[in-house]
Amino acid sequence: MKNPGLKVLTDTISVPNRTSSLEKVRGFIISMLGKTSFDERNRHLLVLAIDEAVTSNILFSVETRRDGTTKVSVDIDDVRMKVVIEDTGIDPDSCDVTESMLTETLIKARKYEMGIFLIRQIVDEMSYAYKKGFENQLTLVKFLK
């Protein structure tokens, strides 16, 4: 049960899966972090981690020809900041995917490994869920110290 004295702040932004959307998402995150008690260093680190996650999501969507949107939801309370990044892009028809396309996609995905390492160094919790045909969901949590 939640403590009724906790102040809770939530907001969501949805953007097309295009790199031109990144600036809008970054501004949204900076605005939300301005309402927290995180110090300047942690704010900068969180912007970096969230920006890396959204950028990787959008670039992967573009490279795999997945249309759709990326939704970023922020939930802040007196204990933590939770960010949920959802990709509602539709996977291409699996019948159209060749072995060479799959191999190329896996090779491209490897370049995102450093981004995952960076994100894990900044946030306290990270989880990923995949629901075929529906969405990919990455959840990042940073606790207020």
C-alpha positions as MATLAB code, in Angstrom:
seq = 'MKNPGLKVLTDTISVPNRTSSLEKVRGFIISMLGKTSFDERNRHLLVLAIDEAVTSNILFSVETRRDGTTKVSVDIDDVRMKVVIEDTGIDPDSCDVTESMLTETLIKARKYEMGIFLIRQIVDEMSYAYKKGFENQLTLVKFLK';
ca = [
       0.000    0.000    0.000;
       1.295    3.411   -0.935;
       1.898    6.055    1.655;
      -0.819    8.731    1.148;
       1.776   11.434    1.944;
       3.903   10.595   -1.087;
       3.885   13.138   -3.872;
       3.457   11.387   -7.237;
       4.138   12.940  -10.619;
       3.404   11.142  -13.889;
       3.518   12.143  -17.538;
       3.860   10.474  -20.936;
       5.096   11.448  -24.374;
       4.615    9.510  -27.635;
       6.729   10.187  -30.691;
       7.134    8.608  -34.126;
      10.004    6.113  -34.466;
      12.238    8.684  -36.167;
      15.531   10.175  -35.044;
      14.014   13.641  -35.425;
      11.877   12.776  -32.347;
      14.888   12.476  -30.023;
      15.148   16.189  -29.221;
      11.501   16.292  -28.138;
      11.967   13.265  -25.853;
      15.168   14.737  -24.381;
      13.359   18.012  -23.575;
      10.527   16.076  -21.933;
      12.972   14.118  -19.728;
      14.899   17.263  -18.743;
      11.628   18.922  -17.781;
      10.524   15.956  -15.668;
      13.915   15.695  -13.941;
      13.651   19.371  -13.024;
      10.783   18.387  -10.728;
      12.870   15.870   -8.774;
      15.337   16.153   -5.920;
      18.136   14.529   -7.950;
      21.331   16.559   -7.923;
      22.678   18.009  -11.169;
      25.123   15.132  -11.752;
      22.408   12.475  -11.453;
      20.069   14.503  -13.670;
      22.714   14.608  -16.403;
      23.410   10.885  -16.021;
      19.716   10.022  -16.194;
      19.243   12.146  -19.319;
      22.183   10.250  -20.840;
      20.784    6.813  -19.902;
      17.241    7.538  -21.079;
      18.487    9.226  -24.246;
      20.656    6.174  -25.001;
      17.719    3.802  -24.476;
      15.320    5.809  -26.653;
      17.958    6.371  -29.341;
      18.756    2.651  -29.498;
      15.068    1.817  -29.674;
      14.409    4.264  -32.506;
      17.544    3.337  -34.482;
      16.728   -0.367  -34.196;
      13.159    0.343  -35.343;
      14.435    2.302  -38.341;
      17.016   -0.361  -39.258;
      14.472   -3.172  -39.067;
      11.844   -1.188  -40.978;
       9.394   -1.129  -38.076;
       6.898    1.687  -38.254;
       5.156    2.862  -35.144;
       5.775    5.010  -32.120;
       7.913    5.162  -29.033;
       6.115    6.051  -25.821;
       8.063    7.290  -22.804;
       6.218    7.317  -19.468;
       7.704    8.840  -16.334;
       6.465    8.118  -12.821;
       8.173   10.007   -9.986;
       7.485    9.757   -6.285;
       9.420   10.512   -3.108;
      11.327    7.228   -3.415;
      12.227    6.758   -7.069;
      11.889    7.754  -10.700;
      10.551    5.070  -13.048;
      10.773    5.444  -16.815;
       8.985    3.035  -19.140;
       9.950    3.089  -22.818;
       7.501    1.261  -25.071;
       7.940    0.592  -28.773;
       4.673   -0.140  -30.513;
       6.316   -0.772  -33.875;
       4.908   -3.642  -35.869;
       7.400   -6.362  -36.777;
       7.687   -7.080  -40.493;
       5.897  -10.239  -41.596;
       8.149  -13.084  -40.461;
       7.581  -14.818  -43.815;
       9.433  -11.930  -45.497;
      12.481  -12.234  -43.218;
      15.364  -14.089  -44.817;
      18.301  -15.701  -43.029;
      20.636  -12.978  -44.326;
      18.286  -10.255  -43.036;
      18.231  -11.937  -39.617;
      22.022  -12.232  -39.536;
      22.416   -8.568  -40.543;
      19.976   -7.490  -37.824;
      21.849   -9.476  -35.166;
      25.171   -7.932  -36.225;
      23.662   -4.439  -36.036;
      22.165   -5.198  -32.602;
      25.647   -5.888  -31.180;
      26.587   -2.227  -31.526;
      23.994   -1.387  -28.866;
      25.713   -3.496  -26.199;
      27.815   -0.576  -24.908;
      24.642    1.454  -24.509;
      23.119   -1.258  -22.344;
      26.309   -1.358  -20.258;
      26.134    2.437  -19.804;
      22.465    2.373  -18.823;
      23.106   -0.364  -16.234;
      25.854    1.746  -14.669;
      23.471    4.701  -14.205;
      20.128    3.203  -13.163;
      19.365    1.013  -10.153;
      16.961   -1.366  -11.917;
      16.427   -2.270  -15.549;
      13.990   -4.777  -17.019;
      12.878   -5.657  -20.527;
       9.699   -7.317  -21.747;
       8.822   -8.390  -25.275;
       5.266   -9.123  -26.347;
       5.331  -10.414  -29.926;
       3.052   -8.441  -32.183;
       2.360   -5.868  -29.501;
       5.317   -4.015  -28.007;
       8.777   -3.958  -26.535;
       8.983   -2.454  -23.056;
      12.089   -1.267  -21.246;
      11.703   -0.135  -17.623;
      14.396    1.919  -15.894;
      14.298    2.818  -12.186;
      16.545    5.220  -10.286;
      16.070    5.560   -6.541;
      16.437    8.882   -4.783;
      19.325    8.643   -2.346;
];
